[in-house]
Amino acid sequence: MLALSFTVTCVLFGLRFLGFLEAMELKAFDHLMQLRLLDEGADPRLLVIEITDNDLSTQIKRNEQGQGTLKDTSLNRLLMKLEKYQPRLIGLDLYRDFETSADESDLVTRLNNERFFSVCKVPETDGKERIVALGIAPPKEVVKGERFGFADFIPDKDQVVRRFLMAQEKLSGAECATKQSFSLALARRYLELEATQYKYKDPFETQDQLQIGNAVFEYLQPFTGGYQGVNFGGYQVLLNYRATGAEPEAIAKHVSLEDVFNDRLSEQDVRDKIVLIGITAKVAISDDWSTPYGTMSGVFVQAHMVSQILSFVKGERGLLKVWLPGIEFLWIACWSLVGLGLAYYLRSSWCMVGLAGGITFFVLYVTCLGLLTWSNLWVPFIPSAIALFLTGGSVLFIVYRPNKKS
């Protein structure tokens, strides 16, 4: 019987290694993330200003000229409004690779402000690092001060964003010439303005882990948790979305562009915070992404990323973590043995076997949810559940097979 349990565990671990269970494990991970028994509330260090469908149409009604979804006139007016409340940083999550309008000379000065950060897009490359799709340059006003970062996300095969590309090597000849993501650039600067202790260690220069202060961000390995053989190029970590209840966009207080223009924003909402500006419109243009919490606009995903860095560095929240493969193997083997024991010792009563199996599955489910909730630990749920029932079912088949023959 022990040989049966060992065989089932080895087969499941082999199938898992080959990636056959990855899709199910990722869906189970999403389910458990949604059910975490937490309500961490909004991150008080962040404010999101949304560019909604109404904001886009209102700019047209005002006959504002220029390129992009946020016209120069509205951007200049927005930055002027924010300036008086003294945010610590302003991050524009909109591509702006064009010249500033000559009619908005004040805007150039505001974009040159050391508080202002923006995004760019890294070119797409093939397996031989050849550029197959051009990227998007950052605004020229932010290049000199390196106040920009790439806004690229890395969705999984099912297009769900579960990983966070924090940094990557500069791509030779790219206009988006930076190692850091937009969220990392903002979080780094926010922390540097707060205290000198938050020194940054570049993983590509030190050939070590990415580190800010005493906080070490351990990068993802090719075989991490439910991931099997995924391309982990660059410096990636699991994205530990802040648990904010039913509304994932409650990561931060958020207001529309017109709300700001109509003075529906107080000094307390802005002072000393990171203000993120991004598109949330759905009709004319969309920047929506699938996440474990459902569809979310890109600017809110950026907010979760910035929040994760700040919270981890300050010791407020941990990163998601997994066990080493050897420990995961033992975990799956234990549940296989449990299935074996239940089926063997309760084999005289199918009713008892079914009841015990259901209770044990519930215990496994609650244990996995509890570990993810309170320890940020992602443990194998799907392989363990399969091992539990497959081993138990195999025992019952072996025990009752002779009776069927007779």
Kinemage of the C-alpha trace (Angstrom):
@kinemage 1
@onewidth
@group {chain A} dominant
@subgroup {mainchain}
@vectorlist {calphas} color= white
{ca met a 1} P 0.000 0.000 0.000
{ca leu a 2} L 2.832 2.408 0.790
{ca ala a 3} L 4.256 1.670 -2.649
{ca leu a 4} L 0.926 2.743 -4.148
{ca ser a 5} L 1.024 6.064 -2.293
{ca phe a 6} L 4.617 6.681 -3.366
{ca thr a 7} L 3.808 5.818 -6.991
{ca val a 8} L 0.818 8.181 -7.086
{ca thr a 9} L 2.914 11.001 -5.595
{ca cys a 10} L 5.738 10.465 -8.091
{ca val a 11} L 3.349 10.382 -11.055
{ca leu a 12} L 1.594 13.566 -9.937
{ca phe a 13} L 4.867 15.323 -9.267
{ca gly a 14} L 6.091 14.304 -12.724
{ca leu a 15} L 2.912 15.579 -14.392
{ca arg a 16} L 3.236 18.789 -12.406
{ca phe a 17} L 6.873 19.181 -13.469
{ca leu a 18} L 5.855 18.802 -17.107
{ca gly a 19} L 3.261 21.555 -16.705
{ca phe a 20} L 0.086 19.492 -17.049
{ca leu a 21} L -1.339 20.828 -13.779
{ca glu a 22} L -0.213 24.448 -14.199
{ca ala a 23} L -3.478 25.857 -15.568
{ca met a 24} L -5.527 24.264 -12.772
{ca glu a 25} L -3.061 25.361 -10.099
{ca leu a 26} L -3.102 28.964 -11.288
{ca lys a 27} L -6.904 29.034 -11.303
{ca ala a 28} L -6.917 27.579 -7.789
{ca phe a 29} L -4.400 30.247 -6.764
{ca asp a 30} L -6.709 32.974 -8.113
{ca his a 31} L -9.631 31.465 -6.209
{ca leu a 32} L -7.722 31.377 -2.921
{ca met a 33} L -6.403 34.912 -3.448
{ca gln a 34} L -9.969 36.169 -3.812
{ca leu a 35} L -11.052 34.380 -0.634
{ca arg a 36} L -8.212 35.548 1.613
{ca leu a 37} L -9.707 36.497 4.952
{ca leu a 38} L -8.172 39.951 4.877
{ca asp a 39} L -9.254 43.525 4.390
{ca glu a 40} L -6.049 45.538 4.320
{ca gly a 41} L -7.820 48.658 3.122
{ca ala a 42} L -6.453 51.326 0.823
{ca asp a 43} L -2.773 52.235 0.857
{ca pro a 44} L -2.762 55.743 2.388
{ca arg a 45} L 0.405 56.677 0.493
{ca leu a 46} L -1.314 56.551 -2.904
{ca leu a 47} L -3.829 58.565 -4.885
{ca val a 48} L -5.098 57.576 -8.346
{ca ile a 49} L -6.461 60.124 -10.823
{ca glu a 50} L -8.528 58.400 -13.496
{ca ile a 51} L -8.980 59.517 -17.071
{ca thr a 52} L -12.527 58.290 -17.642
{ca asp a 53} L -14.717 58.198 -20.737
{ca asn a 54} L -16.392 61.362 -19.480
{ca asp a 55} L -12.991 63.059 -19.126
{ca leu a 56} L -12.103 62.170 -22.719
{ca ser a 57} L -15.371 63.541 -24.085
{ca thr a 58} L -15.092 66.666 -21.937
{ca gln a 59} L -11.662 67.448 -23.405
{ca ile a 60} L -13.218 67.219 -26.859
{ca lys a 61} L -16.070 69.518 -25.830
{ca arg a 62} L -13.515 72.049 -24.614
{ca asn a 63} L -11.896 71.791 -28.050
{ca glu a 64} L -8.512 70.954 -26.557
{ca gln a 65} L -5.895 70.280 -29.195
{ca gly a 66} L -2.866 67.997 -29.058
{ca gln a 67} L -1.864 64.372 -28.971
{ca gly a 68} L -2.571 61.586 -26.524
{ca thr a 69} L -5.544 60.797 -24.317
{ca leu a 70} L -4.628 63.537 -21.847
{ca lys a 71} L -4.226 66.744 -23.821
{ca asp a 72} L -1.494 69.221 -22.929
{ca thr a 73} L -3.988 71.806 -21.704
{ca ser a 74} L -5.631 69.368 -19.280
{ca leu a 75} L -2.310 67.891 -18.159
{ca asn a 76} L -0.900 71.338 -17.438
{ca arg a 77} L -4.037 72.315 -15.559
{ca leu a 78} L -3.972 69.057 -13.574
{ca leu a 79} L -0.308 69.432 -12.572
{ca met a 80} L -0.940 73.040 -11.570
{ca lys a 81} L -3.819 71.882 -9.321
{ca leu a 82} L -1.697 69.166 -7.730
{ca glu a 83} L 1.339 71.406 -7.184
{ca lys a 84} L -0.365 73.552 -4.572
{ca tyr a 85} L -1.005 70.462 -2.409
{ca gln a 86} L 2.631 69.260 -2.655
{ca pro a 87} L 2.505 65.557 -3.496
{ca arg a 88} L 5.750 63.716 -2.905
{ca leu a 89} L 5.706 62.262 -6.447
{ca ile a 90} L 3.515 62.307 -9.537
{ca gly a 91} L 3.527 59.317 -11.894
{ca leu a 92} L 1.997 59.607 -15.372
{ca asp a 93} L 0.974 56.118 -16.544
{ca leu a 94} L 0.375 57.309 -20.094
{ca tyr a 95} L 2.746 57.108 -23.032
{ca arg a 96} L 3.950 60.544 -24.089
{ca asp a 97} L 6.568 60.263 -26.839
{ca phe a 98} L 5.699 63.527 -28.539
{ca glu a 99} L 6.622 67.183 -28.262
{ca thr a 100} L 4.854 69.400 -25.769
{ca ser a 101} L 2.599 71.993 -27.363
{ca ala a 102} L 4.212 75.415 -27.799
{ca asp a 103} L 1.009 76.941 -26.375
{ca glu a 104} L 1.693 75.252 -23.012
{ca ser a 105} L 5.173 76.506 -22.168
{ca asp a 106} L 4.481 76.145 -18.435
{ca leu a 107} L 3.933 72.428 -18.968
{ca val a 108} L 7.552 71.898 -19.989
{ca thr a 109} L 8.667 73.340 -16.665
{ca arg a 110} L 6.244 71.122 -14.777
{ca leu a 111} L 7.370 67.992 -16.631
{ca asn a 112} L 10.966 68.875 -15.768
{ca asn a 113} L 10.094 68.931 -12.059
{ca glu a 114} L 11.992 66.283 -10.085
{ca arg a 115} L 8.689 65.055 -8.639
{ca phe a 116} L 7.346 64.047 -12.057
{ca phe a 117} L 7.813 60.472 -13.408
{ca ser a 118} L 6.495 58.848 -16.561
{ca val a 119} L 6.451 55.571 -18.491
{ca cys a 120} L 7.991 54.075 -21.586
{ca lys a 121} L 7.650 50.727 -23.366
{ca val a 122} L 10.475 48.272 -23.970
{ca pro a 123} L 10.673 46.878 -27.545
{ca glu a 124} L 9.510 43.298 -28.065
{ca thr a 125} L 12.281 40.839 -28.924
{ca asp a 126} L 12.483 37.272 -30.180
{ca gly a 127} L 14.452 34.406 -28.659
{ca lys a 128} L 17.689 35.804 -30.103
{ca glu a 129} L 17.170 39.273 -28.585
{ca arg a 130} L 16.296 40.751 -31.974
{ca ile a 131} L 13.766 43.584 -31.910
{ca val a 132} L 10.498 42.503 -33.543
{ca ala a 133} L 8.295 45.409 -32.381
{ca leu a 134} L 9.399 48.922 -31.531
{ca gly a 135} L 8.971 50.288 -28.049
{ca ile a 136} L 7.791 53.725 -26.952
{ca ala a 137} L 10.163 56.412 -25.712
{ca pro a 138} L 9.600 58.318 -22.468
{ca pro a 139} L 8.896 62.063 -22.521
{ca lys a 140} L 12.138 63.878 -23.299
{ca glu a 141} L 11.648 66.063 -20.206
{ca val a 142} L 12.162 63.093 -17.833
{ca val a 143} L 15.092 61.371 -19.556
{ca lys a 144} L 17.872 63.502 -18.091
{ca gly a 145} L 16.832 62.838 -14.516
{ca glu a 146} L 16.048 59.155 -15.230
{ca arg a 147} L 12.556 59.808 -13.935
{ca phe a 148} L 10.929 57.060 -15.958
{ca gly a 149} L 10.418 53.302 -16.026
{ca phe a 150} L 8.940 50.680 -18.306
{ca ala a 151} L 5.238 49.977 -17.898
{ca asp a 152} L 5.355 46.470 -19.381
{ca phe a 153} L 3.367 43.716 -17.645
{ca ile a 154} L 3.948 39.978 -18.072
{ca pro a 155} L 0.618 38.105 -18.222
{ca asp a 156} L 0.511 34.324 -18.014
{ca lys a 157} L -0.759 32.104 -20.826
{ca asp a 158} L -4.335 32.776 -19.723
{ca gln a 159} L -3.568 36.542 -19.871
{ca val a 160} L -3.827 36.990 -16.089
{ca val a 161} L -1.227 39.241 -14.436
{ca arg a 162} L 0.157 37.344 -11.431
{ca arg a 163} L 3.834 38.252 -11.781
{ca phe a 164} L 5.598 41.570 -11.401
{ca leu a 165} L 8.567 42.433 -13.627
{ca met a 166} L 10.494 44.762 -11.314
{ca ala a 167} L 13.638 45.205 -13.392
{ca gln a 168} L 15.481 43.955 -16.451
{ca glu a 169} L 18.702 44.573 -18.336
{ca lys a 170} L 18.765 47.555 -20.661
{ca leu a 171} L 18.128 46.609 -24.264
{ca ser a 172} L 20.849 48.001 -26.508
{ca gly a 173} L 19.554 50.683 -28.860
{ca ala a 174} L 16.132 50.944 -27.202
{ca glu a 175} L 14.637 54.377 -26.607
{ca cys a 176} L 13.172 53.025 -23.380
{ca ala a 177} L 16.674 52.724 -21.944
{ca thr a 178} L 16.052 51.795 -18.333
{ca lys a 179} L 16.512 48.830 -16.028
{ca gln a 180} L 13.645 49.658 -13.706
{ca ser a 181} L 9.911 49.376 -13.952
{ca phe a 182} L 7.716 52.430 -13.527
{ca ser a 183} L 6.480 51.224 -10.133
{ca leu a 184} L 10.002 50.459 -8.907
{ca ala a 185} L 11.222 53.907 -10.001
{ca leu a 186} L 8.418 55.598 -8.066
{ca ala a 187} L 8.772 53.445 -4.949
{ca arg a 188} L 12.562 53.872 -4.874
{ca arg a 189} L 12.328 57.636 -5.094
{ca tyr a 190} L 9.553 57.797 -2.500
{ca leu a 191} L 11.698 55.840 -0.034
{ca glu a 192} L 14.895 57.770 -0.828
{ca leu a 193} L 13.120 61.047 -0.055
{ca glu a 194} L 12.001 59.580 3.270
{ca ala a 195} L 15.275 58.199 4.662
{ca thr a 196} L 18.842 57.487 3.578
{ca gln a 197} L 18.622 53.942 4.928
{ca tyr a 198} L 16.634 52.791 1.903
{ca lys a 199} L 19.568 52.209 -0.414
{ca tyr a 200} L 18.951 50.311 -3.638
{ca lys a 201} L 21.101 47.383 -4.772
{ca asp a 202} L 20.915 46.792 -8.509
{ca pro a 203} L 20.718 42.993 -9.073
{ca phe a 204} L 22.400 43.268 -12.472
{ca glu a 205} L 25.392 45.116 -11.066
{ca thr a 206} L 25.782 43.048 -7.882
{ca gln a 207} L 24.785 39.739 -9.521
{ca asp a 208} L 22.683 39.190 -6.423
{ca gln a 209} L 19.093 39.678 -5.282
{ca leu a 210} L 17.337 43.019 -5.714
{ca gln a 211} L 17.424 44.813 -2.380
{ca ile a 212} L 16.080 48.076 -0.940
{ca gly a 213} L 17.346 48.822 2.545
{ca asn a 214} L 17.184 45.510 4.412
{ca ala a 215} L 14.359 44.143 2.266
{ca val a 216} L 15.450 41.450 -0.204
{ca phe a 217} L 13.116 40.674 -3.124
{ca glu a 218} L 13.775 37.040 -4.010
{ca tyr a 219} L 13.279 36.497 -7.722
{ca leu a 220} L 11.147 33.771 -9.255
{ca gln a 221} L 12.770 30.537 -10.354
{ca pro a 222} L 11.645 28.642 -13.489
{ca phe a 223} L 9.833 26.159 -11.218
{ca thr a 224} L 8.042 28.200 -8.566
{ca gly a 225} L 4.879 26.942 -6.917
{ca gly a 226} L 2.344 26.129 -9.630
{ca tyr a 227} L 4.589 27.592 -12.341
{ca gln a 228} L 6.518 24.989 -14.297
{ca gly a 229} L 9.129 26.079 -16.812
{ca val a 230} L 7.771 29.598 -17.361
{ca asn a 231} L 10.173 32.116 -18.881
{ca phe a 232} L 11.344 34.196 -15.935
{ca gly a 233} L 13.438 36.680 -17.897
{ca gly a 234} L 14.339 39.877 -16.083
{ca tyr a 235} L 13.797 40.247 -12.358
{ca gln a 236} L 10.339 38.944 -11.471
{ca val a 237} L 8.464 38.364 -8.220
{ca leu a 238} L 4.947 37.165 -7.493
{ca leu a 239} L 2.509 40.049 -7.255
{ca asn a 240} L 0.893 40.049 -3.820
{ca tyr a 241} L -2.185 42.128 -4.580
{ca arg a 242} L -3.357 44.096 -1.577
{ca ala a 243} L -6.547 42.509 -0.200
{ca thr a 244} L -9.147 45.266 -0.325
{ca gly a 245} L -12.380 43.315 -0.213
{ca ala a 246} L -14.783 43.135 -3.145
{ca glu a 247} L -13.299 46.120 -5.005
{ca pro a 248} L -9.661 45.597 -6.080
{ca glu a 249} L -9.505 49.225 -7.218
{ca ala a 250} L -9.907 50.217 -3.568
{ca ile a 251} L -6.107 49.931 -3.395
{ca ala a 252} L -6.119 53.746 -3.195
{ca lys a 253} L -8.469 56.702 -3.107
{ca his a 254} L -9.337 57.500 -6.717
{ca val a 255} L -10.972 60.460 -8.391
{ca ser a 256} L -11.600 61.466 -11.982
{ca leu a 257} L -9.874 64.261 -13.858
{ca glu a 258} L -13.054 66.354 -13.782
{ca asp a 259} L -13.316 65.783 -10.024
{ca val a 260} L -9.938 67.466 -9.651
{ca phe a 261} L -10.916 70.335 -11.946
{ca asn a 262} L -14.110 70.831 -9.940
{ca asp a 263} L -12.168 71.017 -6.663
{ca arg a 264} L -13.424 67.708 -5.270
{ca leu a 265} L -9.947 66.968 -3.955
{ca ser a 266} L -8.527 68.139 -0.629
{ca glu a 267} L -4.973 68.877 0.444
{ca gln a 268} L -5.098 65.834 2.720
{ca asp a 269} L -5.782 63.606 -0.301
{ca val a 270} L -2.590 64.736 -2.042
{ca arg a 271} L 0.080 66.013 0.334
{ca asp a 272} L 3.200 63.835 0.513
{ca lys a 273} L 1.593 61.040 -1.530
{ca ile a 274} L 2.375 59.283 -4.788
{ca val a 275} L -0.208 60.475 -7.308
{ca leu a 276} L -0.747 58.065 -10.198
{ca ile a 277} L -2.472 59.339 -13.352
{ca gly a 278} L -3.840 56.779 -15.789
{ca ile a 279} L -6.585 55.783 -18.181
{ca thr a 280} L -9.669 53.926 -16.926
{ca ala a 281} L -11.920 54.710 -19.895
{ca lys a 282} L -13.693 51.697 -21.410
{ca val a 283} L -15.300 52.934 -24.637
{ca ala a 284} L -12.862 55.056 -26.619
{ca ile a 285} L -9.689 53.403 -25.344
{ca ser a 286} L -8.936 50.750 -22.754
{ca asp a 287} L -5.983 49.695 -20.615
{ca asp a 288} L -7.701 46.801 -18.846
{ca trp a 289} L -5.870 43.719 -17.557
{ca ser a 290} L -7.043 40.414 -16.140
{ca thr a 291} L -5.942 39.778 -12.550
{ca pro a 292} L -6.807 37.201 -9.858
{ca tyr a 293} L -9.393 39.752 -8.695
{ca gly a 294} L -10.967 40.213 -12.109
{ca thr a 295} L -10.465 42.963 -14.688
{ca met a 296} L -8.499 45.982 -13.503
{ca ser a 297} L -7.207 49.116 -15.253
{ca gly a 298} L -3.444 49.266 -15.701
{ca val a 299} L -3.008 52.278 -13.429
{ca phe a 300} L -4.517 50.294 -10.546
{ca val a 301} L -2.228 47.335 -11.249
{ca gln a 302} L 0.652 49.827 -11.052
{ca ala a 303} L -0.757 51.025 -7.722
{ca his a 304} L -0.721 47.461 -6.374
{ca met a 305} L 2.896 47.083 -7.511
{ca val a 306} L 4.017 50.340 -5.892
{ca ser a 307} L 2.144 49.405 -2.719
{ca gln a 308} L 3.789 45.970 -2.614
{ca ile a 309} L 7.280 47.471 -2.755
{ca leu a 310} L 6.598 50.145 -0.126
{ca ser a 311} L 4.790 47.746 2.207
{ca phe a 312} L 7.487 45.068 2.002
{ca val a 313} L 10.409 47.461 2.464
{ca lys a 314} L 8.698 48.996 5.499
{ca gly a 315} L 7.915 45.577 6.980
{ca glu a 316} L 4.140 45.984 6.746
{ca arg a 317} L 3.375 43.115 4.351
{ca gly a 318} L 5.308 40.114 3.151
{ca leu a 319} L 5.941 38.826 -0.349
{ca leu a 320} L 4.227 35.714 -1.616
{ca lys a 321} L 6.494 32.708 -1.188
{ca val a 322} L 6.583 28.990 -1.937
{ca trp a 323} L 8.300 25.912 -0.563
{ca leu a 324} L 11.294 24.224 -2.109
{ca pro a 325} L 10.325 21.386 -4.518
{ca gly a 326} L 11.438 18.732 -2.035
{ca ile a 327} L 9.102 20.051 0.648
{ca glu a 328} L 6.248 20.294 -1.850
{ca phe a 329} L 6.849 16.641 -2.761
{ca leu a 330} L 6.582 15.629 0.905
{ca trp a 331} L 3.417 17.742 1.304
{ca ile a 332} L 1.734 15.977 -1.626
{ca ala a 333} L 2.961 12.608 -0.334
{ca cys a 334} L 1.424 13.293 3.083
{ca trp a 335} L -2.011 13.894 1.588
{ca ser a 336} L -1.610 10.776 -0.520
{ca leu a 337} L -0.931 8.807 2.664
{ca val a 338} L -3.960 10.374 4.312
{ca gly a 339} L -6.131 9.204 1.409
{ca leu a 340} L -4.630 5.746 1.671
{ca gly a 341} L -5.246 5.538 5.407
{ca leu a 342} L -8.842 6.739 5.238
{ca ala a 343} L -9.763 4.332 2.443
{ca tyr a 344} L -8.041 1.343 4.042
{ca tyr a 345} L -9.297 1.707 7.608
{ca leu a 346} L -12.830 2.776 6.678
{ca arg a 347} L -13.178 0.442 3.690
{ca ser a 348} L -16.055 -1.494 5.270
{ca ser a 349} L -18.343 1.530 4.992
{ca trp a 350} L -18.601 3.501 1.768
{ca cys a 351} L -20.578 6.146 3.605
{ca met a 352} L -17.805 6.672 6.167
{ca val a 353} L -15.176 6.775 3.410
{ca gly a 354} L -17.139 9.471 1.549
{ca leu a 355} L -17.772 11.518 4.700
{ca ala a 356} L -14.170 11.288 5.856
{ca gly a 357} L -12.934 12.144 2.369
{ca gly a 358} L -15.129 15.242 2.221
{ca ile a 359} L -14.022 16.436 5.659
{ca thr a 360} L -10.352 15.836 4.804
{ca phe a 361} L -10.682 17.748 1.534
{ca phe a 362} L -12.221 20.655 3.454
{ca val a 363} L -9.311 20.561 5.931
{ca leu a 364} L -6.849 20.664 3.009
{ca tyr a 365} L -8.737 23.570 1.428
{ca val a 366} L -8.875 25.600 4.652
{ca thr a 367} L -5.209 24.870 5.379
{ca cys a 368} L -4.117 26.135 1.950
{ca leu a 369} L -6.322 29.220 2.308
{ca gly a 370} L -5.025 29.906 5.817
{ca leu a 371} L -1.382 29.590 4.805
{ca leu a 372} L -1.915 31.957 1.872
{ca thr a 373} L -3.861 34.417 4.022
{ca trp a 374} L -1.678 34.658 7.103
{ca ser a 375} L 1.727 33.385 5.957
{ca asn a 376} L 1.692 34.550 2.289
{ca leu a 377} L 2.573 30.934 1.487
{ca trp a 378} L 1.335 29.361 -1.755
{ca val a 379} L 1.265 25.596 -1.215
{ca pro a 380} L 0.178 22.897 -3.714
{ca phe a 381} L -3.594 22.497 -3.454
{ca ile a 382} L -4.599 20.816 -6.722
{ca pro a 383} L -1.865 18.084 -6.675
{ca ser a 384} L -2.603 17.370 -3.008
{ca ala a 385} L -6.348 17.071 -3.618
{ca ile a 386} L -5.757 14.746 -6.586
{ca ala a 387} L -3.321 12.671 -4.510
{ca leu a 388} L -5.847 12.420 -1.672
{ca phe a 389} L -8.674 11.080 -3.830
{ca leu a 390} L -6.602 9.138 -6.362
{ca thr a 391} L -4.791 7.121 -3.709
{ca gly a 392} L -7.984 6.551 -1.722
{ca gly a 393} L -9.881 5.538 -4.844
{ca ser a 394} L -7.094 3.176 -5.885
{ca val a 395} L -7.161 1.464 -2.482
{ca leu a 396} L -10.919 0.916 -2.695
{ca phe a 397} L -10.561 -0.416 -6.240
{ca ile a 398} L -7.904 -2.908 -5.121
{ca val a 399} L -9.899 -3.971 -2.071
{ca tyr a 400} L -13.226 -4.499 -3.836
{ca arg a 401} L -11.968 -5.744 -7.176
{ca pro a 402} L -11.846 -9.463 -6.137
{ca asn a 403} L -15.450 -9.255 -4.909
{ca lys a 404} L -16.503 -7.910 -8.300
{ca lys a 405} L -14.815 -10.836 -10.036
{ca ser a 406} L -16.624 -13.356 -7.874
